[in-house]
Amino acid sequence: MWPIILTITFTLLSGFGDAQGFTHASKIWHDHHFDWLEALKSALGFQLGVFMFWLALRYLGQIGIVSVEIQTLLWFGVTIVGVAILNGKFVQWRMLDQFISLGVLGGVAWLLFRTGN
């Protein structure tokens, strides 16, 4: 039971850290000037993300998820949802565009899952 809880926890923290990294990275160039504070926030987010991913990998292996494609799928799903939540614009999209984006995410998930060993 604990490996599953820790896998979920570290995967969520990994995706959240990387989502923070991507969100702050998009703000690094402000009015053609490099924003060092946003760069630092981005770097810290990515560092948190990669460290938490390494911890998640330990417990993913314990529960039998050793395929890099499946591991990536979990990270990608949490990260893209995290970016959408942090950005706040996803809910402003038209419903058709929301469904299309979920379909694209589902398609990527399908390909990663089907090609994983």
Sequence and secondary structure as in RCSB ss.txt:
>XXXX:A:sequence
MWPIILTITFTLLSGFGDAQGFTHASKIWHDHHFDWLEALKSALGFQLGVFMFWLALRYLGQIGIVSVEIQTLLW
FGVTIVGVAILNGKFVQWRMLDQFISLGVLGGVAWLLFRTGN
>XXXX:A:secstr
 HHHHHHHHHHHHHHHHHHHHHHHHTTSEETTEE HHHHHHHHHHHHHHHHHHHHHHHHHHHTT   HHHHHHHH
HHHHHHHHHHHH  GGGS HHHHHHHHHHHHHHHHHHHHH  
